[in-house]
Amino acid sequence: MIDFRQFKRDALAQLKGRWKMPVLVTVLTSAIFSSLSFAYKKADFVLRQYNGSGFIVDVLFIAVMGIFVTAEAYFYLKMSRTTEEMSFNDFLVGLGDYYLSGILGFLWFVLWTTLWMLLFIIPGIVKGISYSMMFYVIVENPGISVTKAMNISKIMTFGHKSELFVMYLSFFGWMILSCLTCGIGFFWLTPYISLSYANAYTAIKMEAIQRDALKPSDFSE
């Protein structure tokens, strides 16, 4: 049993006086994804019109998403473990050092969650939660394979998937309020959610080691 409320309280305490950089990172990534989404729709429409397939565009879009998802995992995991002021360089390190793992990891993540979604929506959601910690595993253990990171995530989240899901639902009210601000509120809500999940990763990793489901040596390649 994990106390997700404590993770949220810790996240707010960790953000106190340090909102500037997480908000800046969120604004930047939001702008990039908005631009990419626009370009994706245009390119996808053109490719499907001429050759009936936008598969290449789909893969490229997912790959770029993977780079930023992994960079954010690095940024917030580091922020959760230090009281020092974060810098934009911390985000750039995540982009530069883990881009390949991010691409491979997110492609692998999307592949498996999509396959489970083909069975039914609920299994897809469950598996998505089960795999969700793999990006923290990747940035904490450079060189680890994405398949091993995914397996570790499955072991870590065993028995905690419903709690992680409930934690996400607990932000739903804030999401509605953020929508009412034309999305501006998400610039503050996203760091809050991301840091809460970084705290959850550290806690369930320790719990998995304590119950002998994992060993510290399992995190090395």
Secondary structure as a PSIPRED ss2 file (coil, helix, strand):
# PSIPRED VFORMAT (PSIPRED V4.0)

   1 M C   1.000  0.000  0.000
   2 I C   1.000  0.000  0.000
   3 D C   1.000  0.000  0.000
   4 F H   0.000  1.000  0.000
   5 R H   0.000  1.000  0.000
   6 Q H   0.000  1.000  0.000
   7 F H   0.000  1.000  0.000
   8 K H   0.000  1.000  0.000
   9 R H   0.000  1.000  0.000
  10 D H   0.000  1.000  0.000
  11 A H   0.000  1.000  0.000
  12 L H   0.000  1.000  0.000
  13 A H   0.000  1.000  0.000
  14 Q H   0.000  1.000  0.000
  15 L H   0.000  1.000  0.000
  16 K C   1.000  0.000  0.000
  17 G C   1.000  0.000  0.000
  18 R C   1.000  0.000  0.000
  19 W C   1.000  0.000  0.000
  20 K H   0.000  1.000  0.000
  21 M H   0.000  1.000  0.000
  22 P H   0.000  1.000  0.000
  23 V H   0.000  1.000  0.000
  24 L H   0.000  1.000  0.000
  25 V H   0.000  1.000  0.000
  26 T H   0.000  1.000  0.000
  27 V H   0.000  1.000  0.000
  28 L H   0.000  1.000  0.000
  29 T H   0.000  1.000  0.000
  30 S H   0.000  1.000  0.000
  31 A H   0.000  1.000  0.000
  32 I H   0.000  1.000  0.000
  33 F H   0.000  1.000  0.000
  34 S H   0.000  1.000  0.000
  35 S H   0.000  1.000  0.000
  36 L H   0.000  1.000  0.000
  37 S H   0.000  1.000  0.000
  38 F H   0.000  1.000  0.000
  39 A H   0.000  1.000  0.000
  40 Y H   0.000  1.000  0.000
  41 K H   0.000  1.000  0.000
  42 K H   0.000  1.000  0.000
  43 A H   0.000  1.000  0.000
  44 D H   0.000  1.000  0.000
  45 F H   0.000  1.000  0.000
  46 V H   0.000  1.000  0.000
  47 L H   0.000  1.000  0.000
  48 R H   0.000  1.000  0.000
  49 Q H   0.000  1.000  0.000
  50 Y H   0.000  1.000  0.000
  51 N H   0.000  1.000  0.000
  52 G C   1.000  0.000  0.000
  53 S C   1.000  0.000  0.000
  54 G C   1.000  0.000  0.000
  55 F H   0.000  1.000  0.000
  56 I H   0.000  1.000  0.000
  57 V H   0.000  1.000  0.000
  58 D H   0.000  1.000  0.000
  59 V H   0.000  1.000  0.000
  60 L H   0.000  1.000  0.000
  61 F H   0.000  1.000  0.000
  62 I H   0.000  1.000  0.000
  63 A H   0.000  1.000  0.000
  64 V H   0.000  1.000  0.000
  65 M H   0.000  1.000  0.000
  66 G H   0.000  1.000  0.000
  67 I H   0.000  1.000  0.000
  68 F H   0.000  1.000  0.000
  69 V H   0.000  1.000  0.000
  70 T H   0.000  1.000  0.000
  71 A H   0.000  1.000  0.000
  72 E H   0.000  1.000  0.000
  73 A H   0.000  1.000  0.000
  74 Y H   0.000  1.000  0.000
  75 F H   0.000  1.000  0.000
  76 Y H   0.000  1.000  0.000
  77 L H   0.000  1.000  0.000
  78 K H   0.000  1.000  0.000
  79 M H   0.000  1.000  0.000
  80 S H   0.000  1.000  0.000
  81 R C   1.000  0.000  0.000
  82 T C   1.000  0.000  0.000
  83 T C   1.000  0.000  0.000
  84 E C   1.000  0.000  0.000
  85 E C   1.000  0.000  0.000
  86 M C   1.000  0.000  0.000
  87 S C   1.000  0.000  0.000
  88 F H   0.000  1.000  0.000
  89 N H   0.000  1.000  0.000
  90 D H   0.000  1.000  0.000
  91 F H   0.000  1.000  0.000
  92 L H   0.000  1.000  0.000
  93 V H   0.000  1.000  0.000
  94 G H   0.000  1.000  0.000
  95 L H   0.000  1.000  0.000
  96 G H   0.000  1.000  0.000
  97 D H   0.000  1.000  0.000
  98 Y C   1.000  0.000  0.000
  99 Y H   0.000  1.000  0.000
 100 L H   0.000  1.000  0.000
 101 S H   0.000  1.000  0.000
 102 G H   0.000  1.000  0.000
 103 I H   0.000  1.000  0.000
 104 L H   0.000  1.000  0.000
 105 G H   0.000  1.000  0.000
 106 F H   0.000  1.000  0.000
 107 L H   0.000  1.000  0.000
 108 W H   0.000  1.000  0.000
 109 F H   0.000  1.000  0.000
 110 V H   0.000  1.000  0.000
 111 L H   0.000  1.000  0.000
 112 W H   0.000  1.000  0.000
 113 T H   0.000  1.000  0.000
 114 T H   0.000  1.000  0.000
 115 L H   0.000  1.000  0.000
 116 W H   0.000  1.000  0.000
 117 M H   0.000  1.000  0.000
 118 L H   0.000  1.000  0.000
 119 L H   0.000  1.000  0.000
 120 F C   1.000  0.000  0.000
 121 I H   0.000  1.000  0.000
 122 I H   0.000  1.000  0.000
 123 P H   0.000  1.000  0.000
 124 G H   0.000  1.000  0.000
 125 I H   0.000  1.000  0.000
 126 V H   0.000  1.000  0.000
 127 K H   0.000  1.000  0.000
 128 G H   0.000  1.000  0.000
 129 I H   0.000  1.000  0.000
 130 S H   0.000  1.000  0.000
 131 Y H   0.000  1.000  0.000
 132 S C   1.000  0.000  0.000
 133 M C   1.000  0.000  0.000
 134 M H   0.000  1.000  0.000
 135 F H   0.000  1.000  0.000
 136 Y H   0.000  1.000  0.000
 137 V H   0.000  1.000  0.000
 138 I H   0.000  1.000  0.000
 139 V H   0.000  1.000  0.000
 140 E H   0.000  1.000  0.000
 141 N C   1.000  0.000  0.000
 142 P C   1.000  0.000  0.000
 143 G C   1.000  0.000  0.000
 144 I C   1.000  0.000  0.000
 145 S C   1.000  0.000  0.000
 146 V H   0.000  1.000  0.000
 147 T H   0.000  1.000  0.000
 148 K H   0.000  1.000  0.000
 149 A H   0.000  1.000  0.000
 150 M H   0.000  1.000  0.000
 151 N H   0.000  1.000  0.000
 152 I H   0.000  1.000  0.000
 153 S H   0.000  1.000  0.000
 154 K H   0.000  1.000  0.000
 155 I H   0.000  1.000  0.000
 156 M H   0.000  1.000  0.000
 157 T H   0.000  1.000  0.000
 158 F C   1.000  0.000  0.000
 159 G C   1.000  0.000  0.000
 160 H C   1.000  0.000  0.000
 161 K H   0.000  1.000  0.000
 162 S H   0.000  1.000  0.000
 163 E H   0.000  1.000  0.000
 164 L H   0.000  1.000  0.000
 165 F H   0.000  1.000  0.000
 166 V H   0.000  1.000  0.000
 167 M H   0.000  1.000  0.000
 168 Y H   0.000  1.000  0.000
 169 L H   0.000  1.000  0.000
 170 S C   1.000  0.000  0.000
 171 F C   1.000  0.000  0.000
 172 F H   0.000  1.000  0.000
 173 G H   0.000  1.000  0.000
 174 W H   0.000  1.000  0.000
 175 M H   0.000  1.000  0.000
 176 I H   0.000  1.000  0.000
 177 L H   0.000  1.000  0.000
 178 S H   0.000  1.000  0.000
 179 C H   0.000  1.000  0.000
 180 L H   0.000  1.000  0.000
 181 T C   1.000  0.000  0.000
 182 C C   1.000  0.000  0.000
 183 G C   1.000  0.000  0.000
 184 I C   1.000  0.000  0.000
 185 G C   1.000  0.000  0.000
 186 F H   0.000  1.000  0.000
 187 F H   0.000  1.000  0.000
 188 W H   0.000  1.000  0.000
 189 L H   0.000  1.000  0.000
 190 T H   0.000  1.000  0.000
 191 P H   0.000  1.000  0.000
 192 Y H   0.000  1.000  0.000
 193 I H   0.000  1.000  0.000
 194 S H   0.000  1.000  0.000
 195 L H   0.000  1.000  0.000
 196 S H   0.000  1.000  0.000
 197 Y H   0.000  1.000  0.000
 198 A H   0.000  1.000  0.000
 199 N H   0.000  1.000  0.000
 200 A H   0.000  1.000  0.000
 201 Y H   0.000  1.000  0.000
 202 T H   0.000  1.000  0.000
 203 A H   0.000  1.000  0.000
 204 I H   0.000  1.000  0.000
 205 K H   0.000  1.000  0.000
 206 M H   0.000  1.000  0.000
 207 E H   0.000  1.000  0.000
 208 A H   0.000  1.000  0.000
 209 I H   0.000  1.000  0.000
 210 Q H   0.000  1.000  0.000
 211 R C   1.000  0.000  0.000
 212 D C   1.000  0.000  0.000
 213 A C   1.000  0.000  0.000
 214 L C   1.000  0.000  0.000
 215 K C   1.000  0.000  0.000
 216 P H   0.000  1.000  0.000
 217 S H   0.000  1.000  0.000
 218 D H   0.000  1.000  0.000
 219 F H   0.000  1.000  0.000
 220 S C   1.000  0.000  0.000
 221 E C   1.000  0.000  0.000
